[in-house]
Amino acid sequence: MSLETTIMTDLKAAMKSKDRTALETLRAIKTALLNEKTAAGATEIDEVGEMRILTKLRKQRIDSATIFREQGRDDLAIPEEEQLSIIERYLPAMLTEAEIEAKVKSIITELGASSMADMGKVMGKASSAMAGKADGKVINGIVRKLLS
């Protein structure tokens, strides 16, 4: 079952159960998928594209909740965190730093990278290999650490 079909099924269930938070979040996901699908020159969205969209929505919720907490607005941070938990249901489990480091080491060995000059090659391969499963900033930090 595709992500879009799953979202529609869950959207119907949220409507029936009158779960406002789930309904808002699922509508946001549906809208993001629809916007991507109808963008100029867009084709059918593959699984990697769906994960990229969900990761973007996840990051937006994390950033918003962080800003609200810093400003002392817990009343606004709580709904963002609830939406975050709903979005994360549809994402694959995130890799731990140790798992990311192990994958990056194998990519470095595979590519024969030895210096910071090879960082672009390593980042490209690592980012595509761990798309949706690891944050780009974490991957970047680990690649920098291992290549320096």
Biotite code that builds the C-alpha atoms (Angstrom):
import biotite.structure as struc

atoms = struc.array([
    struc.Atom([0.000, 0.000, 0.000], chain_id="A", res_id=1, res_name="MET", atom_name="CA", element="C"),
    struc.Atom([1.423, 3.369, -0.990], chain_id="A", res_id=2, res_name="SER", atom_name="CA", element="C"),
    struc.Atom([1.933, 6.178, 1.474], chain_id="A", res_id=3, res_name="LEU", atom_name="CA", element="C"),
    struc.Atom([-0.848, 8.190, -0.124], chain_id="A", res_id=4, res_name="GLU", atom_name="CA", element="C"),
    struc.Atom([-3.325, 5.322, 0.289], chain_id="A", res_id=5, res_name="THR", atom_name="CA", element="C"),
    struc.Atom([-2.247, 4.810, 3.893], chain_id="A", res_id=6, res_name="THR", atom_name="CA", element="C"),
    struc.Atom([-2.652, 8.534, 4.621], chain_id="A", res_id=7, res_name="ILE", atom_name="CA", element="C"),
    struc.Atom([-6.161, 8.532, 3.100], chain_id="A", res_id=8, res_name="MET", atom_name="CA", element="C"),
    struc.Atom([-7.190, 5.492, 5.165], chain_id="A", res_id=9, res_name="THR", atom_name="CA", element="C"),
    struc.Atom([-5.816, 7.042, 8.352], chain_id="A", res_id=10, res_name="ASP", atom_name="CA", element="C"),
    struc.Atom([-7.457, 10.373, 7.462], chain_id="A", res_id=11, res_name="LEU", atom_name="CA", element="C"),
    struc.Atom([-10.860, 8.681, 7.283], chain_id="A", res_id=12, res_name="LYS", atom_name="CA", element="C"),
    struc.Atom([-10.228, 6.962, 10.629], chain_id="A", res_id=13, res_name="ALA", atom_name="CA", element="C"),
    struc.Atom([-9.209, 10.290, 12.211], chain_id="A", res_id=14, res_name="ALA", atom_name="CA", element="C"),
    struc.Atom([-12.404, 11.911, 10.905], chain_id="A", res_id=15, res_name="MET", atom_name="CA", element="C"),
    struc.Atom([-14.520, 9.142, 12.392], chain_id="A", res_id=16, res_name="LYS", atom_name="CA", element="C"),
    struc.Atom([-12.742, 9.318, 15.752], chain_id="A", res_id=17, res_name="SER", atom_name="CA", element="C"),
    struc.Atom([-12.789, 13.152, 15.694], chain_id="A", res_id=18, res_name="LYS", atom_name="CA", element="C"),
    struc.Atom([-9.046, 13.310, 16.412], chain_id="A", res_id=19, res_name="ASP", atom_name="CA", element="C"),
    struc.Atom([-8.289, 16.944, 15.492], chain_id="A", res_id=20, res_name="ARG", atom_name="CA", element="C"),
    struc.Atom([-4.502, 16.717, 15.824], chain_id="A", res_id=21, res_name="THR", atom_name="CA", element="C"),
    struc.Atom([-4.257, 13.628, 13.622], chain_id="A", res_id=22, res_name="ALA", atom_name="CA", element="C"),
    struc.Atom([-6.672, 15.173, 11.148], chain_id="A", res_id=23, res_name="LEU", atom_name="CA", element="C"),
    struc.Atom([-4.635, 18.397, 10.849], chain_id="A", res_id=24, res_name="GLU", atom_name="CA", element="C"),
    struc.Atom([-1.381, 16.495, 10.501], chain_id="A", res_id=25, res_name="THR", atom_name="CA", element="C"),
    struc.Atom([-2.678, 14.013, 7.939], chain_id="A", res_id=26, res_name="LEU", atom_name="CA", element="C"),
    struc.Atom([-4.169, 16.838, 5.896], chain_id="A", res_id=27, res_name="ARG", atom_name="CA", element="C"),
    struc.Atom([-0.804, 18.620, 5.968], chain_id="A", res_id=28, res_name="ALA", atom_name="CA", element="C"),
    struc.Atom([0.933, 15.455, 4.736], chain_id="A", res_id=29, res_name="ILE", atom_name="CA", element="C"),
    struc.Atom([-1.688, 14.955, 2.027], chain_id="A", res_id=30, res_name="LYS", atom_name="CA", element="C"),
    struc.Atom([-1.312, 18.579, 0.915], chain_id="A", res_id=31, res_name="THR", atom_name="CA", element="C"),
    struc.Atom([2.495, 18.342, 0.798], chain_id="A", res_id=32, res_name="ALA", atom_name="CA", element="C"),
    struc.Atom([2.277, 15.174, -1.309], chain_id="A", res_id=33, res_name="LEU", atom_name="CA", element="C"),
    struc.Atom([-0.284, 16.761, -3.622], chain_id="A", res_id=34, res_name="LEU", atom_name="CA", element="C"),
    struc.Atom([1.794, 19.943, -4.011], chain_id="A", res_id=35, res_name="ASN", atom_name="CA", element="C"),
    struc.Atom([4.848, 17.880, -4.926], chain_id="A", res_id=36, res_name="GLU", atom_name="CA", element="C"),
    struc.Atom([2.847, 15.796, -7.387], chain_id="A", res_id=37, res_name="LYS", atom_name="CA", element="C"),
    struc.Atom([1.310, 18.821, -9.129], chain_id="A", res_id=38, res_name="THR", atom_name="CA", element="C"),
    struc.Atom([4.441, 20.977, -9.206], chain_id="A", res_id=39, res_name="ALA", atom_name="CA", element="C"),
    struc.Atom([5.569, 22.092, -12.654], chain_id="A", res_id=40, res_name="ALA", atom_name="CA", element="C"),
    struc.Atom([7.370, 19.272, -14.437], chain_id="A", res_id=41, res_name="GLY", atom_name="CA", element="C"),
    struc.Atom([6.653, 16.802, -11.651], chain_id="A", res_id=42, res_name="ALA", atom_name="CA", element="C"),
    struc.Atom([6.093, 13.121, -12.258], chain_id="A", res_id=43, res_name="THR", atom_name="CA", element="C"),
    struc.Atom([4.813, 10.400, -9.964], chain_id="A", res_id=44, res_name="GLU", atom_name="CA", element="C"),
    struc.Atom([6.417, 10.561, -6.508], chain_id="A", res_id=45, res_name="ILE", atom_name="CA", element="C"),
    struc.Atom([8.576, 7.565, -5.653], chain_id="A", res_id=46, res_name="ASP", atom_name="CA", element="C"),
    struc.Atom([9.215, 6.232, -2.155], chain_id="A", res_id=47, res_name="GLU", atom_name="CA", element="C"),
    struc.Atom([12.387, 8.312, -1.751], chain_id="A", res_id=48, res_name="VAL", atom_name="CA", element="C"),
    struc.Atom([10.427, 11.461, -2.666], chain_id="A", res_id=49, res_name="GLY", atom_name="CA", element="C"),
    struc.Atom([7.737, 10.594, -0.136], chain_id="A", res_id=50, res_name="GLU", atom_name="CA", element="C"),
    struc.Atom([10.350, 10.103, 2.586], chain_id="A", res_id=51, res_name="MET", atom_name="CA", element="C"),
    struc.Atom([11.976, 13.432, 1.637], chain_id="A", res_id=52, res_name="ARG", atom_name="CA", element="C"),
    struc.Atom([8.624, 15.215, 2.019], chain_id="A", res_id=53, res_name="ILE", atom_name="CA", element="C"),
    struc.Atom([7.915, 13.550, 5.375], chain_id="A", res_id=54, res_name="LEU", atom_name="CA", element="C"),
    struc.Atom([11.428, 14.365, 6.586], chain_id="A", res_id=55, res_name="THR", atom_name="CA", element="C"),
    struc.Atom([10.884, 18.000, 5.626], chain_id="A", res_id=56, res_name="LYS", atom_name="CA", element="C"),
    struc.Atom([7.574, 18.098, 7.544], chain_id="A", res_id=57, res_name="LEU", atom_name="CA", element="C"),
    struc.Atom([9.269, 16.409, 10.524], chain_id="A", res_id=58, res_name="ARG", atom_name="CA", element="C"),
    struc.Atom([12.058, 18.985, 10.527], chain_id="A", res_id=59, res_name="LYS", atom_name="CA", element="C"),
    struc.Atom([9.542, 21.849, 10.357], chain_id="A", res_id=60, res_name="GLN", atom_name="CA", element="C"),
    struc.Atom([7.714, 20.497, 13.422], chain_id="A", res_id=61, res_name="ARG", atom_name="CA", element="C"),
    struc.Atom([10.959, 20.030, 15.367], chain_id="A", res_id=62, res_name="ILE", atom_name="CA", element="C"),
    struc.Atom([12.132, 23.560, 14.525], chain_id="A", res_id=63, res_name="ASP", atom_name="CA", element="C"),
    struc.Atom([8.764, 25.080, 15.439], chain_id="A", res_id=64, res_name="SER", atom_name="CA", element="C"),
    struc.Atom([8.548, 23.215, 18.743], chain_id="A", res_id=65, res_name="ALA", atom_name="CA", element="C"),
    struc.Atom([12.121, 24.241, 19.624], chain_id="A", res_id=66, res_name="THR", atom_name="CA", element="C"),
    struc.Atom([11.426, 27.907, 18.896], chain_id="A", res_id=67, res_name="ILE", atom_name="CA", element="C"),
    struc.Atom([8.168, 27.834, 20.866], chain_id="A", res_id=68, res_name="PHE", atom_name="CA", element="C"),
    struc.Atom([9.912, 26.221, 23.858], chain_id="A", res_id=69, res_name="ARG", atom_name="CA", element="C"),
    struc.Atom([12.710, 28.831, 23.738], chain_id="A", res_id=70, res_name="GLU", atom_name="CA", element="C"),
    struc.Atom([10.088, 31.572, 23.774], chain_id="A", res_id=71, res_name="GLN", atom_name="CA", element="C"),
    struc.Atom([8.294, 29.986, 26.739], chain_id="A", res_id=72, res_name="GLY", atom_name="CA", element="C"),
    struc.Atom([5.221, 29.097, 24.659], chain_id="A", res_id=73, res_name="ARG", atom_name="CA", element="C"),
    struc.Atom([4.592, 25.519, 25.764], chain_id="A", res_id=74, res_name="ASP", atom_name="CA", element="C"),
    struc.Atom([0.948, 25.910, 24.723], chain_id="A", res_id=75, res_name="ASP", atom_name="CA", element="C"),
    struc.Atom([2.134, 26.131, 21.089], chain_id="A", res_id=76, res_name="LEU", atom_name="CA", element="C"),
    struc.Atom([4.992, 23.619, 21.388], chain_id="A", res_id=77, res_name="ALA", atom_name="CA", element="C"),
    struc.Atom([2.784, 20.757, 22.594], chain_id="A", res_id=78, res_name="ILE", atom_name="CA", element="C"),
    struc.Atom([0.600, 20.574, 19.429], chain_id="A", res_id=79, res_name="PRO", atom_name="CA", element="C"),
    struc.Atom([3.745, 20.687, 17.254], chain_id="A", res_id=80, res_name="GLU", atom_name="CA", element="C"),
    struc.Atom([5.206, 17.748, 19.186], chain_id="A", res_id=81, res_name="GLU", atom_name="CA", element="C"),
    struc.Atom([1.938, 15.822, 18.878], chain_id="A", res_id=82, res_name="GLU", atom_name="CA", element="C"),
    struc.Atom([1.992, 16.398, 15.106], chain_id="A", res_id=83, res_name="GLN", atom_name="CA", element="C"),
    struc.Atom([5.635, 15.317, 15.046], chain_id="A", res_id=84, res_name="LEU", atom_name="CA", element="C"),
    struc.Atom([4.755, 11.976, 16.639], chain_id="A", res_id=85, res_name="SER", atom_name="CA", element="C"),
    struc.Atom([2.073, 11.405, 13.993], chain_id="A", res_id=86, res_name="ILE", atom_name="CA", element="C"),
    struc.Atom([4.455, 12.249, 11.122], chain_id="A", res_id=87, res_name="ILE", atom_name="CA", element="C"),
    struc.Atom([7.092, 9.906, 12.545], chain_id="A", res_id=88, res_name="GLU", atom_name="CA", element="C"),
    struc.Atom([4.661, 6.979, 12.264], chain_id="A", res_id=89, res_name="ARG", atom_name="CA", element="C"),
    struc.Atom([5.127, 7.114, 8.495], chain_id="A", res_id=90, res_name="TYR", atom_name="CA", element="C"),
    struc.Atom([8.921, 7.494, 8.500], chain_id="A", res_id=91, res_name="LEU", atom_name="CA", element="C"),
    struc.Atom([11.342, 4.588, 8.818], chain_id="A", res_id=92, res_name="PRO", atom_name="CA", element="C"),
    struc.Atom([13.147, 4.343, 12.146], chain_id="A", res_id=93, res_name="ALA", atom_name="CA", element="C"),
    struc.Atom([16.013, 6.826, 12.381], chain_id="A", res_id=94, res_name="MET", atom_name="CA", element="C"),
    struc.Atom([19.537, 5.405, 12.528], chain_id="A", res_id=95, res_name="LEU", atom_name="CA", element="C"),
    struc.Atom([21.656, 5.895, 15.634], chain_id="A", res_id=96, res_name="THR", atom_name="CA", element="C"),
    struc.Atom([24.956, 7.778, 15.420], chain_id="A", res_id=97, res_name="GLU", atom_name="CA", element="C"),
    struc.Atom([26.861, 4.497, 15.733], chain_id="A", res_id=98, res_name="ALA", atom_name="CA", element="C"),
    struc.Atom([24.936, 2.989, 12.801], chain_id="A", res_id=99, res_name="GLU", atom_name="CA", element="C"),
    struc.Atom([25.481, 6.128, 10.717], chain_id="A", res_id=100, res_name="ILE", atom_name="CA", element="C"),
    struc.Atom([29.198, 6.098, 11.530], chain_id="A", res_id=101, res_name="GLU", atom_name="CA", element="C"),
    struc.Atom([29.477, 2.428, 10.516], chain_id="A", res_id=102, res_name="ALA", atom_name="CA", element="C"),
    struc.Atom([27.751, 3.100, 7.184], chain_id="A", res_id=103, res_name="LYS", atom_name="CA", element="C"),
    struc.Atom([29.896, 6.185, 6.520], chain_id="A", res_id=104, res_name="VAL", atom_name="CA", element="C"),
    struc.Atom([33.073, 4.186, 7.271], chain_id="A", res_id=105, res_name="LYS", atom_name="CA", element="C"),
    struc.Atom([32.045, 1.515, 4.764], chain_id="A", res_id=106, res_name="SER", atom_name="CA", element="C"),
    struc.Atom([31.282, 4.208, 2.143], chain_id="A", res_id=107, res_name="ILE", atom_name="CA", element="C"),
    struc.Atom([34.671, 5.861, 2.750], chain_id="A", res_id=108, res_name="ILE", atom_name="CA", element="C"),
    struc.Atom([36.392, 2.490, 2.322], chain_id="A", res_id=109, res_name="THR", atom_name="CA", element="C"),
    struc.Atom([34.345, 1.698, -0.800], chain_id="A", res_id=110, res_name="GLU", atom_name="CA", element="C"),
    struc.Atom([35.184, 5.052, -2.419], chain_id="A", res_id=111, res_name="LEU", atom_name="CA", element="C"),
    struc.Atom([38.787, 5.078, -1.221], chain_id="A", res_id=112, res_name="GLY", atom_name="CA", element="C"),
    struc.Atom([38.304, 8.545, 0.271], chain_id="A", res_id=113, res_name="ALA", atom_name="CA", element="C"),
    struc.Atom([41.172, 9.827, 2.373], chain_id="A", res_id=114, res_name="SER", atom_name="CA", element="C"),
    struc.Atom([40.881, 13.594, 2.750], chain_id="A", res_id=115, res_name="SER", atom_name="CA", element="C"),
    struc.Atom([38.395, 16.458, 2.985], chain_id="A", res_id=116, res_name="MET", atom_name="CA", element="C"),
    struc.Atom([38.738, 16.850, -0.804], chain_id="A", res_id=117, res_name="ALA", atom_name="CA", element="C"),
    struc.Atom([36.677, 13.647, -1.144], chain_id="A", res_id=118, res_name="ASP", atom_name="CA", element="C"),
    struc.Atom([33.910, 14.905, 1.149], chain_id="A", res_id=119, res_name="MET", atom_name="CA", element="C"),
    struc.Atom([31.526, 15.707, -1.710], chain_id="A", res_id=120, res_name="GLY", atom_name="CA", element="C"),
    struc.Atom([31.683, 12.160, -3.078], chain_id="A", res_id=121, res_name="LYS", atom_name="CA", element="C"),
    struc.Atom([31.224, 10.626, 0.368], chain_id="A", res_id=122, res_name="VAL", atom_name="CA", element="C"),
    struc.Atom([28.336, 12.970, 1.291], chain_id="A", res_id=123, res_name="MET", atom_name="CA", element="C"),
    struc.Atom([26.536, 12.270, -1.992], chain_id="A", res_id=124, res_name="GLY", atom_name="CA", element="C"),
    struc.Atom([26.736, 8.524, -1.562], chain_id="A", res_id=125, res_name="LYS", atom_name="CA", element="C"),
    struc.Atom([25.961, 8.626, 2.178], chain_id="A", res_id=126, res_name="ALA", atom_name="CA", element="C"),
    struc.Atom([23.003, 10.974, 1.777], chain_id="A", res_id=127, res_name="SER", atom_name="CA", element="C"),
    struc.Atom([21.388, 8.798, -0.878], chain_id="A", res_id=128, res_name="SER", atom_name="CA", element="C"),
    struc.Atom([22.129, 5.586, 1.063], chain_id="A", res_id=129, res_name="ALA", atom_name="CA", element="C"),
    struc.Atom([20.545, 6.910, 4.261], chain_id="A", res_id=130, res_name="MET", atom_name="CA", element="C"),
    struc.Atom([17.792, 9.099, 2.799], chain_id="A", res_id=131, res_name="ALA", atom_name="CA", element="C"),
    struc.Atom([14.956, 9.496, 5.296], chain_id="A", res_id=132, res_name="GLY", atom_name="CA", element="C"),
    struc.Atom([16.797, 7.444, 7.903], chain_id="A", res_id=133, res_name="LYS", atom_name="CA", element="C"),
    struc.Atom([19.368, 9.992, 9.071], chain_id="A", res_id=134, res_name="ALA", atom_name="CA", element="C"),
    struc.Atom([19.607, 13.766, 9.376], chain_id="A", res_id=135, res_name="ASP", atom_name="CA", element="C"),
    struc.Atom([21.947, 15.396, 6.850], chain_id="A", res_id=136, res_name="GLY", atom_name="CA", element="C"),
    struc.Atom([23.648, 17.478, 9.548], chain_id="A", res_id=137, res_name="LYS", atom_name="CA", element="C"),
    struc.Atom([24.509, 14.371, 11.544], chain_id="A", res_id=138, res_name="VAL", atom_name="CA", element="C"),
    struc.Atom([25.876, 12.638, 8.435], chain_id="A", res_id=139, res_name="ILE", atom_name="CA", element="C"),
    struc.Atom([27.900, 15.754, 7.583], chain_id="A", res_id=140, res_name="ASN", atom_name="CA", element="C"),
    struc.Atom([29.405, 15.934, 11.071], chain_id="A", res_id=141, res_name="GLY", atom_name="CA", element="C"),
    struc.Atom([30.408, 12.271, 11.028], chain_id="A", res_id=142, res_name="ILE", atom_name="CA", element="C"),
    struc.Atom([31.915, 12.526, 7.528], chain_id="A", res_id=143, res_name="VAL", atom_name="CA", element="C"),
    struc.Atom([33.936, 15.590, 8.587], chain_id="A", res_id=144, res_name="ARG", atom_name="CA", element="C"),
    struc.Atom([35.150, 13.798, 11.715], chain_id="A", res_id=145, res_name="LYS", atom_name="CA", element="C"),
    struc.Atom([36.207, 10.670, 9.825], chain_id="A", res_id=146, res_name="LEU", atom_name="CA", element="C"),
    struc.Atom([37.899, 12.482, 6.930], chain_id="A", res_id=147, res_name="LEU", atom_name="CA", element="C"),
    struc.Atom([39.862, 15.011, 8.988], chain_id="A", res_id=148, res_name="SER", atom_name="CA", element="C"),
])
